Amino acid sequence: MAYPNQIAKSVEDSANSIELKTLDPRPIELIKPIVAGVDLDHGCHIASFSEANISGSGESQADAIEMLKDVIASTYRLLTEKESILGTEPARQLSILRKFVRAK
């Protein structure tokens, strides 16, 4: 019998890693590169920034990566606009994002 953490570990091991070095043309810039996992699940490509619990999907790996970049930028913008009312998980996400991105 597989335990949940063993299943999560095997999923992480099967993902290809890519390094995001820019979010252009979005109005957010990277402070340091983001390592994202890219995996194929039932014909759908999924790109994930696991540390911040953010992902994007698409029909191709390139589409999934572009969607992830969009989600990172929009999540950062939304969380900074609503910072004073964030709950625990959104506040954690914003804290992680601030280590990697900032507004231009």
Protein Blocks (a to p, Z undefined) as FASTA:
>chain_A
ZZfklmmmmmmmmpccdddfbfcfbfbdcfbdcddddddeehiacdddfknopacddfbf
klmmmmmmmmmmmmmmmmmmmmmmccfklmmmmmmmmmmgccZZ
